[in-house]
């Protein structure tokens, strides 16, 4: 499936926020030891990342009812500055890049997980898991980008029109 990129024009057919070229450029600058993948593989990871991303509870409102993706949005403040309803914030792009890279590396947010093992024994099989082991692989770079885009469930926001 080809990527149709949302550029801020409230597309009714967009299925991504990033291109394969931009994805590769971003990752190659930050992960120089990265193994090359095909464009088709990159597209698949980008689509998986976008699918996950689109289900999150974002701040603000979709710019239009008919746009296919959650961004661009209106009534959005990031770091105290409002974002235009035809703008895709940098944090959106970084979140997609990092989520897609997580899928590429085999530890995407929706992938099966395994707990961190402290001890293994082969004869008379014995396994001990770390007691504080996370039950999910954490993607810190994606989390950092998302924290400015996601609604805080503990905060009540009123929108005035």
Secondary structure, 3 states (H helix, E strand, C coil): CCCCECCCCCCCCCCECCCHHHHHHHHHHHCCCCCCCCHHHHHHHHHHHHHHHCCCCECCEECCCCCCCCCCEECEEECCEEECCCCCCHHHHHHHHHHHHHHHCCCCCCCCCCCCEEEEECCCCEEEECCCCCCCCCCHHHHHHHCCCECCCCCCCCCCC
